[in-house]
């Protein structure tokens, strides 16, 4: 038994020794080769831009509120309704205002009657004074009588002038009451769209409390804020590219207003940009504007060389041995068919064009004939 185990052990040992001698030196691993079109990264001078974000607004917005205190009887419009100039939007309770207007009209009628009576008295006193002056020339009245008649005429004229002034004052009050009665109807100041409604029938309206908001119909504008360090690049009348989240393509805007005073809290300026008229554009949406500020050096690559791996932007770059390496990129703005790369590649590197879902990492790349180098 011992002899059998010894023979078996020797055989195994000999096989192991033979195997070690037979393996020789290790062979290098084979690298898989793939063909691909190649493109190159390039350093170029591109326009330098300052991007500012903001919100689309109507050029004119009216906040409708009551000018008198009163209960709201009717609200005749809703959000999204188109209104015309002078259209009635809401009606307040008119009872108290009508009562004030009636009282003012009655007071005016009484004041006019008093003025008429005072005018008659003044006319009578004036004619009496004229007769007494004639009698005085004939020496038919005493000086005392003449003085009394003169004073009565002066008093009558003064009463008439006071009544006349009182009538004017009451007339102004009546006009004011009638104007206040007109405030019971809230009207649209211009043609536009109702964009907000904050009151319903039965609630109490008061001066300064917003009830409705109307945006003037027509083209809109983008209001953006620009930091004080960059405001020198913004000029009235400048044409610039504006991107709107709801639009697939950028639109052209025109700078029409730069508010001359900066916000003391944010140290930024408000800039208003006119936008082209479009039925698809609505107030309240988000937008961004790009202001030109000269040129800058940047690395650009064809957009077709950039792929998504997970949630990251990547590209396959070819190293000195012709092996593809996956690079993670930080991208800037797009420039037509090119995209700015802030980090991840250097100038004049070879990149795989349109890699799609294929995995080139670690593969030796053979450029295809006619590839863009």
PECORTA-V179530 format. One record per backbone hydrogen bond with DSSP energy under -1.0 kcal/mol. CO is the residue of the C=O (numbers start at 1). NH is the residue of the N-H. E is the energy in kcal/mol with one decimal. If there is no record, write none. Layout:
# PECORTA-V179530
co:CO nh:NH e:E
co:CO nh:NH e:E
This chain:
# PECORTA-V179530
co:1 nh:5 e:-2.2
co:2 nh:6 e:-2.2
co:3 nh:7 e:-2.2
co:4 nh:8 e:-2.4
co:5 nh:9 e:-2.7
co:6 nh:10 e:-2.2
co:7 nh:11 e:-2.0
co:8 nh:12 e:-2.0
co:9 nh:13 e:-2.4
co:10 nh:14 e:-2.4
co:11 nh:15 e:-2.1
co:12 nh:16 e:-2.3
co:13 nh:17 e:-2.5
co:14 nh:18 e:-2.4
co:15 nh:19 e:-2.4
co:16 nh:20 e:-2.2
co:17 nh:21 e:-2.1
co:18 nh:22 e:-1.9
co:19 nh:23 e:-1.2
co:32 nh:364 e:-3.0
co:34 nh:366 e:-3.2
co:36 nh:368 e:-1.8
co:37 nh:353 e:-2.8
co:39 nh:351 e:-3.8
co:41 nh:348 e:-1.8
co:42 nh:300 e:-3.1
co:44 nh:298 e:-2.6
co:46 nh:296 e:-2.7
co:48 nh:293 e:-3.3
co:50 nh:291 e:-3.0
co:52 nh:289 e:-3.0
co:53 nh:225 e:-1.2
co:54 nh:287 e:-2.2
co:55 nh:223 e:-2.4
co:56 nh:284 e:-3.2
co:57 nh:221 e:-2.9
co:60 nh:216 e:-2.8
co:62 nh:214 e:-2.5
co:64 nh:211 e:-3.2
co:64 nh:212 e:-1.7
co:70 nh:205 e:-3.3
co:71 nh:93 e:-2.8
co:72 nh:202 e:-3.3
co:74 nh:91 e:-2.4
co:78 nh:81 e:-2.1
co:81 nh:194 e:-2.7
co:83 nh:192 e:-1.7
co:84 nh:87 e:-1.9
co:87 nh:188 e:-2.3
co:89 nh:76 e:-2.9
co:90 nh:186 e:-2.7
co:91 nh:73 e:-2.6
co:91 nh:74 e:-1.9
co:94 nh:98 e:-3.2
co:95 nh:99 e:-2.1
co:96 nh:100 e:-2.1
co:97 nh:101 e:-2.1
co:98 nh:102 e:-2.5
co:99 nh:103 e:-2.4
co:100 nh:104 e:-2.1
co:101 nh:105 e:-2.2
co:102 nh:106 e:-2.4
co:103 nh:107 e:-2.5
co:104 nh:108 e:-2.0
co:105 nh:109 e:-2.2
co:106 nh:110 e:-2.3
co:107 nh:111 e:-2.4
co:108 nh:112 e:-2.3
co:109 nh:113 e:-2.0
co:110 nh:114 e:-2.4
co:111 nh:115 e:-2.2
co:112 nh:116 e:-2.3
co:113 nh:117 e:-2.5
co:114 nh:118 e:-2.6
co:115 nh:119 e:-2.3
co:116 nh:120 e:-2.0
co:117 nh:121 e:-2.5
co:118 nh:122 e:-2.4
co:119 nh:123 e:-2.4
co:120 nh:124 e:-2.7
co:121 nh:125 e:-2.8
co:122 nh:126 e:-2.2
co:123 nh:127 e:-2.3
co:124 nh:128 e:-2.4
co:125 nh:129 e:-2.2
co:126 nh:130 e:-1.9
co:127 nh:131 e:-2.0
co:128 nh:132 e:-2.5
co:129 nh:133 e:-2.1
co:130 nh:134 e:-1.5
co:131 nh:135 e:-2.4
co:132 nh:136 e:-2.7
co:133 nh:137 e:-1.6
co:134 nh:138 e:-1.0
co:135 nh:140 e:-3.0
co:136 nh:139 e:-1.3
co:142 nh:146 e:-2.0
co:143 nh:147 e:-2.3
co:144 nh:148 e:-2.3
co:145 nh:149 e:-2.3
co:146 nh:150 e:-2.3
co:147 nh:151 e:-2.5
co:148 nh:152 e:-2.3
co:149 nh:153 e:-2.1
co:150 nh:154 e:-2.3
co:151 nh:155 e:-2.7
co:152 nh:156 e:-2.4
co:153 nh:157 e:-2.2
co:154 nh:158 e:-2.3
co:155 nh:159 e:-2.5
co:156 nh:160 e:-2.1
co:157 nh:161 e:-2.4
co:158 nh:162 e:-2.4
co:159 nh:163 e:-2.6
co:160 nh:164 e:-2.4
co:161 nh:165 e:-2.3
co:162 nh:166 e:-2.5
co:163 nh:167 e:-2.3
co:164 nh:168 e:-2.0
co:165 nh:169 e:-2.2
co:166 nh:170 e:-2.6
co:167 nh:171 e:-2.7
co:168 nh:172 e:-2.1
co:169 nh:173 e:-2.0
co:170 nh:174 e:-2.6
co:171 nh:175 e:-2.3
co:172 nh:176 e:-2.4
co:173 nh:177 e:-2.5
co:174 nh:178 e:-2.2
co:175 nh:179 e:-2.3
co:176 nh:180 e:-2.7
co:177 nh:181 e:-1.9
co:178 nh:182 e:-1.6
co:179 nh:183 e:-1.1
co:181 nh:184 e:-1.4
co:182 nh:185 e:-1.7
co:184 nh:92 e:-3.2
co:186 nh:89 e:-4.0
co:186 nh:90 e:-1.2
co:188 nh:86 e:-3.1
co:191 nh:217 e:-2.0
co:192 nh:83 e:-2.6
co:193 nh:215 e:-2.6
co:194 nh:80 e:-3.9
co:196 nh:213 e:-2.1
co:200 nh:203 e:-1.8
co:203 nh:72 e:-2.9
co:205 nh:70 e:-2.0
co:206 nh:209 e:-2.0
co:211 nh:198 e:-3.0
co:212 nh:64 e:-3.1
co:213 nh:195 e:-2.5
co:213 nh:196 e:-1.2
co:214 nh:62 e:-3.0
co:215 nh:193 e:-2.4
co:220 nh:275 e:-2.4
co:221 nh:57 e:-3.5
co:222 nh:273 e:-2.3
co:223 nh:55 e:-1.5
co:224 nh:271 e:-3.0
co:226 nh:269 e:-3.0
co:227 nh:230 e:-1.9
co:230 nh:233 e:-1.9
co:231 nh:234 e:-1.8
co:235 nh:238 e:-1.8
co:238 nh:255 e:-2.4
co:240 nh:253 e:-2.8
co:241 nh:290 e:-1.9
co:242 nh:251 e:-3.0
co:243 nh:288 e:-2.3
co:244 nh:247 e:-2.1
co:251 nh:242 e:-3.2
co:253 nh:240 e:-2.2
co:254 nh:274 e:-2.9
co:255 nh:237 e:-3.4
co:257 nh:272 e:-3.0
co:263 nh:267 e:-2.6
co:267 nh:228 e:-2.2
co:268 nh:263 e:-2.9
co:269 nh:226 e:-2.6
co:270 nh:259 e:-2.6
co:271 nh:224 e:-2.6
co:272 nh:256 e:-2.4
co:272 nh:257 e:-1.5
co:273 nh:222 e:-2.9
co:274 nh:254 e:-1.7
co:278 nh:281 e:-1.0
co:282 nh:285 e:-1.2
co:285 nh:56 e:-2.5
co:286 nh:245 e:-1.6
co:287 nh:54 e:-2.4
co:288 nh:243 e:-2.6
co:289 nh:52 e:-2.5
co:291 nh:50 e:-2.7
co:294 nh:48 e:-2.9
co:296 nh:46 e:-3.1
co:298 nh:44 e:-3.0
co:299 nh:341 e:-2.9
co:300 nh:42 e:-2.4
co:301 nh:339 e:-2.5
co:302 nh:305 e:-1.9
co:303 nh:306 e:-1.4
co:304 nh:354 e:-1.2
co:307 nh:314 e:-3.1
co:309 nh:312 e:-1.4
co:312 nh:309 e:-2.4
co:313 nh:329 e:-3.0
co:314 nh:307 e:-2.5
co:315 nh:327 e:-3.2
co:316 nh:352 e:-2.1
co:317 nh:325 e:-3.1
co:319 nh:322 e:-1.8
co:322 nh:365 e:-2.7
co:323 nh:319 e:-2.8
co:324 nh:362 e:-3.0
co:325 nh:317 e:-2.8
co:327 nh:315 e:-1.8
co:330 nh:342 e:-3.3
co:330 nh:343 e:-1.2
co:333 nh:340 e:-2.4
co:335 nh:338 e:-1.7
co:337 nh:303 e:-2.9
co:338 nh:335 e:-3.3
co:339 nh:301 e:-2.0
co:340 nh:332 e:-3.3
co:343 nh:330 e:-2.4
co:349 nh:41 e:-2.1
co:350 nh:318 e:-2.5
co:351 nh:39 e:-2.9
co:355 nh:358 e:-1.8
co:360 nh:363 e:-2.3
co:363 nh:324 e:-2.5
co:364 nh:34 e:-3.0
co:366 nh:36 e:-1.5
co:368 nh:371 e:-1.7
